[in-house]
Amino acid sequence: MALPTDFRHFDLTELPNSARYKLLTATVVPRPIAWVCTLGADGTPNLAPYSFFGLMGSDPPIVAFAPGNRGNGTPKDTALNIASGGEFGINLVSAELAQVMSDSATDFPHGVAEAGKLGLELESGVKIAVPRVKASPVTLECVEVQTIQIGNTRIILGEVLGVTLRADAVLDEAQQYVDTAALDLIGRMGGRGGYTRTRDGFEIGRMTYAQWQEREGAED
């Protein structure tokens, strides 16, 4: 395989945030989407999508996502509602929910229940008081364990207390086998409206060191 010889380097320490955002979101892809549901102080549900999101571990199960600020510098409702030790639900997004998920990113005024405005049905959580999006194929029920503030970047770390999965995607409940393709989840790509499906997957088998030695004809 011929290796490329021509590259471009961008010094992120010298670029404005808008340029850093464009470069990183165009290259760190695909990114899963956390459609986060929280409850306001008055019990109003808030729903907003974030693609600065990922799974960080399983013992305990930890997720991280980064809710930013509004244009005026105040925290978005998601961050305000979670606060310290707060509960939140991460609804994963199937292809059929892509448009309404995008619509929920509209800059609704503080305190507005996006789900109600968009005709989304919510149902009660199991481990937490925060409701879930009924149409979402997967919901992670979480509680905040730590929030890290680095400059203007806020990272919320949450422990996943439970997972609600659409039944048809559970192949073997006792063995926790899930048909990932059946979930038809989407991910975020670059640009303002770029997304991708996750059904076009492929598998690569892992091998032991001994198998690698055999394949390469290597010796200890």
N, C-alpha and C positions, 0 to 999 in steps of 0.2 A: 504494500500500500504506500503510495507516494504521499509524503507529509507536506502540508502547506508550508510555505516559507515566508509569506507576507502577512504580517499582523499589524493591528493598530492598538495602541495603549491609551487608555483614558485615565487621567489622574483625578480620581473622585474627590480628593482633598482640595482641588482647585476649581471644581465645577459647582454651579448652583444646584439646589435641591431638585429643581424641575428636570435638569439634565441627568442627574443621578437616577432619578425615578425612571426616566425613559429608557436609559441603558439597562438598568437592572430588571425592570419588568418585561423588557423585550428578550432577555437572555435567560433569566431564571424561570424556566417554564417546563412543563405545565405546573401551575400552582393550584392546589386544592382550594375550595371555597368554603369558608366558615360562614354560614348564614346564622348569625348569632341572635338568639332571643333572650331578652332580659326583662325585668320588671322594674318600673319606676317606683318612686316612693309611695305613690297613690295606687299602685297595683296595675297601672297601664302597661301592657306589653309593648316592647320595642323590638323591631326586627331589622337587621342590617347585615349586608354581606361584606366579608373581608377576605382578600386573597393573600395577604401577608399572614400566612397560617400554616402550621405544620404539626405533626406528631413528633414528640421529643423523646418518648420512652414508654416502657410498659410496666416498670416495677418501681414505683407506682406508675400507672398510665398518666402521662402528662402531655397536654397540648399547649401550644403557644399561638397567640395571634396579636396583631398590633393595631388597635383602634386609634386613629389619629384624632386631630382636633378639627373643629369647624374653622371656616375662613377667618373668623374673628379671634382665633386662638383659644377659645373655650373647648373643653373636652366634649366629644360627641356623647349622645345619650348612652351608648353602650358602656363606655368607660365610667360615666357617672353612676349608672345603675349597678354595676358590678361592685365597685369600691373594694374594700378589704373583706375577704372571706365571703364575697357574694356569689350567688348561684347564677349559672347561665347555661343555656342549651345551644349546642352547635348542630344545626341541621345541615346535612350534606345535600347537594343540589343535583337532581337528575336532569337530563336533557329537556324533559317536558316542563320543568319548572324554571328553565333558563330565563325566559322573558319576565316572569313575575319577580324572580330574584333580582334581575337588573332593575326593574321598576322600583323595588324596595330601597334602592340606593338613592332615590330621589331625596333632595334636601327638604324633607318634611319639617315643619316647625317642631320645636321641643314639646314633648308630651303627646304627640299624635301617634295613635296606634296604626302602624303601617299595615299590619295584617288585615285589619278591618277595612281600611281604605281600598285594599287590593282584593278583597273578597277571599282571603285565605282563612281556612278553618284551623283553629288551634285546638289541641286537646291536652289534658292534664299530663304533667310529667309523672314519673314513677318514683325516682329518688329525690327529686328536687321540686320546689314549688313553681318553677318557671315552666310554662307550657311549651309544647313542641308543635312544629308545623306538621299537621296530620298527613299531608301529601308527601312529605320528605321520606325517602327510603331508609335513611339512617339518621338517628339523633344521638349525640353524645351528651350526656347529662354531667355537668361539671361544676366544680366549686373552685373559686380563686384561691391559690396558695401563695402567690407572690406577684407583685407588679414591679417591673423594672423600668425606670425612666432614664434614658440616655439621650441628652439633648432634647430634641422634640419628638423622639421616638419612644413610644410607650409600649411595652411588651407585657401582656397579661399571661401568666402561667396558670393553668387550671388542671386539677386532678379530675380525671374522668371516673365518675362513680358508677355509671351504667350506660349501656348501649341498647337502643331500641332499633330493631331491624325489621324491615318488611318481611313477612313470613315466607313468601315465595322464594326469597333469596337465601333462606337458611336451608342448606342441603342436609345437614346433620347437626341437630341442636346439641346432642351429647358431646360430639367431637368438635363443635364450633366451626364446622365447615360452611363457608359462605360462597355463593355464586356471585363473585364480584361483578362480572359482566352484566348480570341481571339487574344490578342497581343502576346501570347506565348513567353513572356520575359524569360530571363535566369538570374541566379545569380551566384556569385563566391563562391566557396567552398574552402577547404584547399588544400595544395599542389600546385605545379607549374601549373597543368593543370586541376584542379577540378572545375566543373560547375554543376549547377542543373537547372531544368526547374521549372516554377512556376504554371503549370496547375494542379498539384496534390494538390489542396487546400482543406480546410475544413472550416466550419463556426461554431462559437460558439456564441449563442445569449447572449446579455448583459441583465441584469435584474436590476430593481430598488431596492433600499434598502427595500422597502415594500415587494417586491417579494422574496427577500432573506429571510426576516423574516418569510414569509409564508412557504417557503421551509424548513427552519430549525426549524420551530415551536418556533421561538424566540419571546421574548417580549421586549418592550422598557424598 
